[in-house]
Amino acid sequence: MKINKLSILVPAYNEEKTISEVLYRLADLQLPAGMEKEVIIVNDCSKDATGKMIEEFIKKDGNGIFKGFNQPVNQGKGAALHKAIELATGDYIVIQDADLELDPNDILLLLAGIEEKKSAVIYGSRFINNTHQNTNFLWHIMGNGFLTKLSNLFTGFRLTDMMTCYKLIPTSIIKVMPLKEKRFGFEPEVTLRLSKIKGLRIAEVPISYIARTKTDGKKINYKDGLRVIFCILKYKFSR
C-alpha cells in the first residue's frame, strides 16, 4: 500500500527531560521518498515545562509539520491519543512515546514491514530480537509476556508484544473505532478491535528498547496491568 502521508502521534505528560530530543529526532527522521510527514503532539496537561517546550519547538523548528494541542485537564495517554487521531490527516498513523524508550528511527522499520510482511497493520516488537536495555524483568518480560499471551488467546493473533507503543495502522481504520480507554487500556482495546476486522492480520518487526524506571518517570503500574486484563475480556465480548 502506498503511503502518501504519515501522521506521527506523540502523547506527552511531564516529559520535560526528553520531549525536545524526541521532537528533534522526529524532525530529522527521513521518510521514504515521496512520503509526507506530520507530527501531532498532545500535551496531557503537564505540570512541568513540557507544554512550554513543545510550543517553543513548534514556533522555532516546526516548519508547518509539527502541530500541538493542549488537553484542558489530564486524562491519560489513551485520551491524548484519541485527540491526536481526531487531528491526524495522514494515510497511516504511528504512535511515538515522548520518553525515548523507543528510537524514532525504528519507525522506518515499521514502514518497510508493510511491503515485506504484506500486512496492512504493523506492530514493533521489543521481544523478537530482545534488543532491549535496563529491562525490569518482572514487569517487562513476565508482565508483558502474560498480557500478550492472554490477548492472543482472545484475538487469534500470534503477537509477541501486544503492549508495544509502536503500532502502524491505516488512519481510515483507527478513525472509525469507537475508542474508549483513556489510559494504558488503549493498547489492548485497539488490538481487540482490530481482531474483529475480517481478514485483517497484524505483522511484527523487531525494534530496540531502552527501558526507564519510575525514578526516570515511568508511569505504568500494576493497577494498569489489571486494567489491561479487564480490557482484553471487555473488548472481546463487546463492540
C-alpha positions as CSV (number, residue, x, y, z in Angstrom):
1,M,0.0,0.0,0.0
2,K,1.3,3.4,-1.0
3,I,1.6,5.9,1.9
4,N,1.5,9.5,0.8
5,K,1.4,10.9,4.3
6,L,2.3,9.6,7.7
7,S,0.9,11.0,10.9
8,I,3.2,10.5,13.9
9,L,1.2,10.9,17.2
10,V,3.1,12.0,20.3
11,P,1.2,11.9,23.7
12,A,3.2,13.7,26.4
13,Y,2.7,14.2,30.1
14,N,5.5,15.6,32.3
15,E,8.3,14.7,29.8
16,E,10.4,17.9,30.1
17,K,13.6,15.8,30.3
18,T,13.1,14.1,26.9
19,I,10.4,15.9,24.8
20,S,12.8,18.2,23.0
21,E,15.1,15.4,22.0
22,V,12.2,13.3,20.7
23,L,10.9,16.2,18.6
24,Y,14.3,17.0,17.1
25,R,14.7,13.3,16.3
26,L,11.4,13.2,14.6
27,A,12.3,16.4,12.7
28,D,15.4,14.7,11.4
29,L,13.6,11.5,10.5
30,Q,13.9,11.0,6.8
31,L,10.8,9.1,5.5
32,P,10.9,7.2,2.2
33,A,10.9,9.3,-1.0
34,G,7.6,11.0,-1.7
35,M,6.1,10.4,1.8
36,E,5.0,13.5,3.7
37,K,5.2,13.7,7.5
38,E,3.1,15.4,10.1
39,V,3.7,15.2,13.8
40,I,0.9,15.8,16.2
41,I,1.9,16.4,19.9
42,V,-0.8,16.3,22.5
43,N,0.3,17.7,25.9
44,D,-1.9,16.0,28.5
45,C,-2.0,19.0,30.9
46,S,1.6,18.5,32.1
47,K,2.6,20.1,35.4
48,D,6.2,20.7,34.3
49,A,7.7,22.6,31.4
50,T,6.6,20.0,28.7
51,G,3.9,22.2,27.3
52,K,6.1,25.3,27.0
53,M,8.9,23.3,25.4
54,I,6.5,21.9,22.8
55,E,5.3,25.4,22.0
56,E,8.8,26.8,21.7
57,F,9.9,23.9,19.4
58,I,6.9,24.4,17.1
59,K,7.5,28.1,16.8
60,K,11.2,27.7,16.1
61,D,11.5,24.4,14.2
62,G,8.0,23.2,13.5
63,N,8.2,24.1,9.8
64,G,4.5,23.6,9.4
65,I,5.0,19.8,10.0
66,F,4.5,19.8,13.8
67,K,1.2,20.6,15.4
68,G,0.4,20.9,19.1
69,F,-2.7,20.5,21.2
70,N,-3.1,21.1,24.9
71,Q,-5.6,19.0,26.8
72,P,-7.6,21.2,29.3
73,V,-7.2,18.6,32.0
74,N,-5.1,15.5,32.5
75,Q,-6.9,12.5,31.2
76,G,-4.3,9.8,30.3
77,K,-2.3,8.5,27.4
78,G,-5.3,6.9,25.7
79,A,-7.3,10.2,25.8
80,A,-4.4,12.1,24.4
81,L,-4.2,9.6,21.5
82,H,-8.0,9.9,20.9
83,K,-7.4,13.6,20.3
84,A,-4.3,13.1,18.1
85,I,-6.2,10.5,16.0
86,E,-9.0,13.0,15.5
87,L,-6.5,15.6,14.3
88,A,-4.5,13.2,12.0
89,T,-4.7,13.8,8.3
90,G,-2.2,11.1,7.1
91,D,-2.9,7.8,5.4
92,Y,-1.4,6.0,8.3
93,I,-0.8,6.8,12.0
94,V,2.1,5.6,14.2
95,I,2.5,6.4,17.9
96,Q,5.7,7.7,19.4
97,D,6.1,8.0,23.1
98,A,7.8,11.1,24.4
99,D,10.2,9.3,26.8
100,L,12.9,8.0,24.4
101,E,12.4,4.4,25.4
102,L,11.9,3.8,21.7
103,D,14.1,5.1,18.9
104,P,12.2,7.2,16.3
105,N,14.4,5.8,13.6
106,D,12.7,2.4,14.1
107,I,9.6,3.9,12.5
108,L,11.3,3.2,9.2
109,L,11.4,-0.5,10.1
110,L,7.6,-0.4,10.6
111,L,7.1,1.3,7.2
112,A,9.3,-1.3,5.5
113,G,7.3,-4.0,7.2
114,I,4.2,-3.2,5.2
115,E,5.8,-4.3,2.0
116,E,8.0,-7.1,3.5
117,K,5.3,-8.6,5.6
118,K,2.4,-7.9,3.1
119,S,0.3,-6.7,6.0
120,A,-1.8,-3.5,6.5
121,V,-1.0,-3.3,10.2
122,I,2.5,-3.5,11.7
123,Y,3.5,-3.7,15.3
124,G,7.0,-3.1,16.6
125,S,8.1,-5.9,18.9
126,R,10.6,-5.5,21.7
127,F,10.9,-9.3,22.1
128,I,11.7,-10.7,18.6
129,N,15.4,-9.9,18.9
130,N,15.5,-9.0,22.6
131,T,17.4,-5.8,21.8
132,H,16.3,-4.0,25.0
133,Q,18.3,-2.4,27.8
134,N,17.7,-1.7,31.5
135,T,14.7,-4.1,31.5
136,N,12.7,-4.7,34.6
137,F,12.4,-8.5,34.3
138,L,9.2,-8.9,36.4
139,W,7.1,-6.3,34.6
140,H,8.6,-6.2,31.1
141,I,9.3,-9.9,30.5
142,M,6.8,-11.6,32.7
143,G,4.1,-8.9,32.7
144,N,4.1,-8.0,29.0
145,G,4.5,-11.7,28.1
146,F,1.5,-12.7,30.1
147,L,-0.7,-9.9,28.8
148,T,0.3,-10.6,25.2
149,K,-0.4,-14.3,25.5
150,L,-3.8,-13.6,27.1
151,S,-4.6,-11.2,24.3
152,N,-3.6,-13.7,21.7
153,L,-5.9,-16.3,23.3
154,F,-8.9,-14.0,22.6
155,T,-7.8,-12.4,19.3
156,G,-6.3,-15.4,17.4
157,F,-3.2,-13.3,16.6
158,R,0.3,-14.6,17.3
159,L,1.9,-11.4,18.7
160,T,5.0,-11.3,20.8
161,D,4.4,-7.7,22.1
162,M,0.7,-6.5,22.2
163,M,1.6,-3.7,24.6
164,T,4.1,-2.1,22.3
165,C,3.8,1.7,21.7
166,Y,4.8,1.3,18.0
167,K,1.6,0.5,16.1
168,L,1.4,1.4,12.5
169,I,-2.3,1.5,11.4
170,P,-4.3,2.8,8.5
171,T,-5.9,6.1,9.6
172,S,-9.2,5.0,7.8
173,I,-9.4,2.0,10.2
174,I,-8.5,3.7,13.5
175,K,-10.6,6.8,13.0
176,V,-13.8,4.8,12.9
177,M,-13.0,2.8,16.0
178,P,-15.2,3.9,19.0
179,L,-12.2,4.1,21.3
180,K,-13.0,4.5,25.0
181,E,-9.9,3.7,27.0
182,K,-8.2,6.8,28.4
183,R,-5.1,5.3,29.9
184,F,-2.9,2.2,29.0
185,G,-6.0,0.2,28.2
186,F,-5.7,1.8,24.8
187,E,-3.2,-0.9,23.7
188,P,-5.4,-4.0,24.3
189,E,-8.6,-2.1,23.1
190,V,-7.0,-1.3,19.8
191,T,-5.7,-4.8,19.3
192,L,-9.0,-6.5,20.3
193,R,-10.9,-4.1,17.9
194,L,-8.5,-4.9,15.1
195,S,-9.1,-8.6,15.7
196,K,-12.8,-8.2,14.8
197,I,-12.0,-6.9,11.3
198,K,-12.5,-9.8,8.9
199,G,-9.3,-10.8,7.1
200,L,-7.1,-8.3,8.8
201,R,-3.7,-9.6,10.1
202,I,-1.0,-7.9,12.2
203,A,2.6,-8.5,11.4
204,E,5.5,-7.6,13.7
205,V,9.0,-6.2,13.1
206,P,11.8,-6.1,15.7
207,I,12.5,-2.8,17.4
208,S,15.0,-1.6,20.0
209,Y,14.0,-0.6,23.5
210,I,15.7,1.2,26.4
211,A,13.5,0.9,29.5
212,R,13.3,3.6,32.1
213,T,12.5,3.3,35.8
214,K,9.9,5.0,37.9
215,T,12.6,7.4,39.0
216,D,13.1,8.4,35.4
217,G,9.3,8.9,35.0
218,K,7.9,5.5,34.2
219,K,4.1,5.8,34.7
220,I,2.6,2.4,34.1
221,N,2.0,0.3,37.3
222,Y,0.3,-2.9,38.5
223,K,-3.1,-1.3,38.5
224,D,-2.7,-0.5,34.8
225,G,-1.8,-4.2,34.3
226,L,-5.0,-5.3,35.9
227,R,-6.9,-2.8,33.8
228,V,-5.3,-4.3,30.7
229,I,-6.6,-7.8,31.7
230,F,-10.1,-6.3,32.2
231,C,-9.9,-4.6,28.8
232,I,-8.9,-7.8,27.0
233,L,-12.0,-9.5,28.4
234,K,-14.3,-6.5,27.9
235,Y,-13.5,-5.8,24.3
236,K,-13.6,-9.4,23.3
237,F,-17.2,-9.6,24.2
238,S,-18.4,-6.1,23.4
239,R,-18.4,-3.7,20.5
